[in-house]
Amino acid sequence: MMASSLPPPLAPILIGISTKMYFDLPTTTKYISSLSNPPSPISLFIIPSFPALPAAQQLLADKNRLAQHSQFCPILLGAQNCHHEDTGPFTGEVSPLMLKQLGCSIVELGHAERRASPFHETDEMITLKAQAAIRNGLVPLICIGERARSAVASESVGVAIRECSAQIKAILDAVPGDRELIFAYEPVWAIGAEKPALSYHIATVVGQLKQSVQGREGAVRWLYGGSAGPGIWEDLKGAVDGLFLGRFAHDVGNVEMILKEISKAR
Ligand SMILES: O=C[C@H](O)COP(=O)(O)O
């Protein structure tokens, strides 16, 4: 089954929030209600748990209608995963076709928590899901990142580039070159930590990875995730196109601070 529509265009700067499985349903709806539409040129997207998607879609439709014809951008909806088939005998799985029908623009794939035990998602599985996302008019947001921080500081960038390059290559080899992709660079050791990776590490790794998509027709966006919060945008000085936020976005005040930081830096 093919979905014909293309995803809506994304603004040059992307700020994403995944609530993972932290929030229950009332907390998710309260949280989404408290988010403000971001100023241009920022696309803010929220990725709640699957059961919250219909309520989130309704809340965002109302917010986005009010923001129409203003300098504020819509808040987009995403999902945390999908199956690689659109329909079929896959009990307990979620169809990318239904995610599109529910108003999602983005689907997150291959998060470190899904590459790890007990899900053990491989690059092959993530690639099939990325193809399914694109087939259904969703932008795949593929999480990449090295598993461990190298014990030898001088080797940490090389280790990261080696592991991430393999994850990226699997996707680039399999999806049409003219479709938009988002890669979220999330060193596994920086997820759920006290502090993000050092800006130097992020900027050097992402700078190097960008070379692997040079000349690709479809836009590729690079986000940083892993204990990201206020302050990091300024430190990264344009090394990435956006941030993928987890726990530090639970306080909406932090999201507002990051949006202000971005506006100030422009
Ligand atoms: O999906 C988001 C990332 O895994 C970051 O999560 P975190 O900021 O809570 O470490």
The ligand as an ORCA input file, in Angstrom:
! r2SCAN-3c Opt
* xyz 0 1
  O      15.567     10.548     22.633
  C      16.269     11.310     23.272
  C      17.597     10.974     23.677
  O      17.800      9.614     23.886
  C      18.139     11.803     24.792
  O      17.603     11.472     26.030
  P      18.172     12.218     27.322
  O      18.280     13.665     26.959
  O      17.158     11.968     28.371
  O      19.522     11.649     27.595
*
